[in-house]
Amino acid sequence: MPELTEEELRLLKEWGFSDKEIAKLTGSTEGGVRKKRKELGIVPSVKVVDTCAGEFKAYTPYYYLSHERPFSVLDENGELREVRDEG
């Protein structure tokens, strides 16, 4: 089985590949891919989309799981800060 680097595995998950698909491509098992992914801390996060576009309080927001990396920006002190709930 070709070993994937952390970056390669992270990119495959960001691009929407399932553990099963990655296992098939690498000659591994779905469980083996899942175990390695969790060991590396590559887990999905919950994101939310404001279904009312901020016009008024949303009572039906849309939640979804994503393997996207957190979105970060530089603050006024030049430090990298993670932006949460960017949806």
Phi and psi restraints in degrees (value plus and minus 20) as a CYANA .aco file:
   2 PRO   PHI     -89.4   -49.4
   2 PRO   PSI     110.4   150.4
   3 GLU   PHI     -98.6   -58.6
   3 GLU   PSI     111.6   151.6
   4 LEU   PHI    -113.3   -73.3
   4 LEU   PSI     121.7   161.7
   5 THR   PHI     -95.1   -55.1
   5 THR   PSI     145.5   185.5
   6 GLU   PHI     -77.7   -37.7
   6 GLU   PSI     -62.8   -22.8
   7 GLU   PHI     -82.7   -42.7
   7 GLU   PSI     -63.0   -23.0
   8 GLU   PHI     -83.7   -43.7
   8 GLU   PSI     -64.5   -24.5
   9 LEU   PHI     -84.6   -44.6
   9 LEU   PSI     -61.5   -21.5
  10 ARG   PHI     -81.8   -41.8
  10 ARG   PSI     -63.5   -23.5
  11 LEU   PHI     -84.0   -44.0
  11 LEU   PSI     -62.7   -22.7
  12 LEU   PHI     -79.8   -39.8
  12 LEU   PSI     -61.2   -21.2
  13 LYS   PHI     -88.7   -48.7
  13 LYS   PSI     -60.0   -20.0
  14 GLU   PHI     -82.1   -42.1
  14 GLU   PSI     -54.2   -14.2
  15 TRP   PHI    -100.6   -60.6
  15 TRP   PSI     -21.2    18.8
  16 GLY   PHI      76.9   116.9
  16 GLY   PSI     -11.3    28.7
  17 PHE   PHI     -91.8   -51.8
  17 PHE   PSI     116.4   156.4
  18 SER   PHI    -101.3   -61.3
  18 SER   PSI     143.6   183.6
  19 ASP   PHI     -80.3   -40.3
  19 ASP   PSI     -56.0   -16.0
  20 LYS   PHI     -84.3   -44.3
  20 LYS   PSI     -63.2   -23.2
  21 GLU   PHI     -85.9   -45.9
  21 GLU   PSI     -61.1   -21.1
  22 ILE   PHI     -84.5   -44.5
  22 ILE   PSI     -60.7   -20.7
  23 ALA   PHI     -80.2   -40.2
  23 ALA   PSI     -63.9   -23.9
  24 LYS   PHI     -83.9   -43.9
  24 LYS   PSI     -61.0   -21.0
  25 LEU   PHI     -88.0   -48.0
  25 LEU   PSI     -51.2   -11.2
  26 THR   PHI    -122.6   -82.6
  26 THR   PSI     -23.5    16.5
  27 GLY   PHI      55.7    95.7
  27 GLY   PSI       2.1    42.1
  28 SER   PHI    -122.4   -82.4
  28 SER   PSI    -185.8  -145.8
  29 THR   PHI    -132.6   -92.6
  29 THR   PSI     138.1   178.1
  30 GLU   PHI     -78.9   -38.9
  30 GLU   PSI     -62.5   -22.5
  31 GLY   PHI     -83.8   -43.8
  31 GLY   PSI     -57.5   -17.5
  32 GLY   PHI     -85.8   -45.8
  32 GLY   PSI     -60.6   -20.6
  33 VAL   PHI     -86.2   -46.2
  33 VAL   PSI     -64.8   -24.8
  34 ARG   PHI     -80.6   -40.6
  34 ARG   PSI     -63.2   -23.2
  35 LYS   PHI     -81.9   -41.9
  35 LYS   PSI     -67.1   -27.1
  36 LYS   PHI     -83.5   -43.5
  36 LYS   PSI     -62.5   -22.5
  37 ARG   PHI     -80.0   -40.0
  37 ARG   PSI     -64.6   -24.6
  38 LYS   PHI     -88.5   -48.5
  38 LYS   PSI     -57.8   -17.8
  39 GLU   PHI     -80.1   -40.1
  39 GLU   PSI     -55.0   -15.0
  40 LEU   PHI    -105.3   -65.3
  40 LEU   PSI     -22.5    17.5
  41 GLY   PHI      56.9    96.9
  41 GLY   PSI       1.9    41.9
  42 ILE   PHI    -111.9   -71.9
  42 ILE   PSI      69.5   109.5
  43 VAL   PHI    -147.9  -107.9
  43 VAL   PSI     132.6   172.6
  44 PRO   PHI     -92.9   -52.9
  44 PRO   PSI     135.8   175.8
  45 SER   PHI    -140.6  -100.6
  45 SER   PSI     135.7   175.7
  46 VAL   PHI    -107.2   -67.2
  46 VAL   PSI     110.5   150.5
  47 LYS   PHI    -139.8   -99.8
  47 LYS   PSI     140.5   180.5
  48 VAL   PHI    -154.6  -114.6
  48 VAL   PSI     122.9   162.9
  49 VAL   PHI    -134.4   -94.4
  49 VAL   PSI     106.9   146.9
  50 ASP   PHI     -95.4   -55.4
  50 ASP   PSI      86.5   126.5
  51 THR   PHI     -90.9   -50.9
  51 THR   PSI     -28.4    11.6
  52 CYS   PHI    -127.5   -87.5
  52 CYS   PSI     -10.6    29.4
  53 ALA   PHI      34.1    74.1
  53 ALA   PSI      10.4    50.4
  54 GLY   PHI      55.3    95.3
  54 GLY   PSI     -15.5    24.5
  55 GLU   PHI     -91.3   -51.3
  55 GLU   PSI     -55.0   -15.0
  56 PHE   PHI    -177.9  -137.9
  56 PHE   PSI     152.9   192.9
  57 LYS   PHI     -80.1   -40.1
  57 LYS   PSI     108.3   148.3
  58 ALA   PHI    -107.5   -67.5
  58 ALA   PSI     103.7   143.7
  59 TYR   PHI    -117.2   -77.2
  59 TYR   PSI     -27.2    12.8
  60 THR   PHI    -152.3  -112.3
  60 THR   PSI      39.0    79.0
  61 PRO   PHI     -86.6   -46.6
  61 PRO   PSI     135.6   175.6
  62 TYR   PHI    -121.9   -81.9
  62 TYR   PSI      98.6   138.6
  63 TYR   PHI    -123.3   -83.3
  63 TYR   PSI     124.1   164.1
  64 TYR   PHI    -171.4  -131.4
  64 TYR   PSI     139.1   179.1
  65 LEU   PHI    -115.7   -75.7
  65 LEU   PSI     121.6   161.6
  66 SER   PHI    -164.3  -124.3
  66 SER   PSI     127.3   167.3
  67 HIS   PHI    -118.8   -78.8
  67 HIS   PSI      -8.3    31.7
  68 GLU   PHI     -82.5   -42.5
  68 GLU   PSI     130.4   170.4
  69 ARG   PHI     -94.7   -54.7
  69 ARG   PSI     133.2   173.2
  70 PRO   PHI     -79.6   -39.6
  70 PRO   PSI     127.3   167.3
  71 PHE   PHI    -108.3   -68.3
  71 PHE   PSI     107.1   147.1
  72 SER   PHI    -144.0  -104.0
  72 SER   PSI     131.8   171.8
  73 VAL   PHI    -157.0  -117.0
  73 VAL   PSI     140.9   180.9
  74 LEU   PHI    -105.9   -65.9
  74 LEU   PSI     110.9   150.9
  75 ASP   PHI    -105.0   -65.0
  75 ASP   PSI    -194.6  -154.6
  76 GLU   PHI     -85.4   -45.4
  76 GLU   PSI     -37.6     2.4
  77 ASN   PHI    -116.4   -76.4
  77 ASN   PSI     -14.3    25.7
  78 GLY   PHI      59.2    99.2
  78 GLY   PSI      -7.1    32.9
  79 GLU   PHI    -114.9   -74.9
  79 GLU   PSI     124.1   164.1
  80 LEU   PHI     -97.0   -57.0
  80 LEU   PSI     105.2   145.2
  81 ARG   PHI    -143.8  -103.8
  81 ARG   PSI     116.5   156.5
  82 GLU   PHI     -99.7   -59.7
  82 GLU   PSI     113.2   153.2
  83 VAL   PHI    -115.9   -75.9
  83 VAL   PSI     104.8   144.8
  84 ARG   PHI    -123.8   -83.8
  84 ARG   PSI     136.0   176.0
  85 ASP   PHI      38.1    78.1
  85 ASP   PSI      18.2    58.2
  86 GLU   PHI     -96.9   -56.9
  86 GLU   PSI     -36.0     4.0
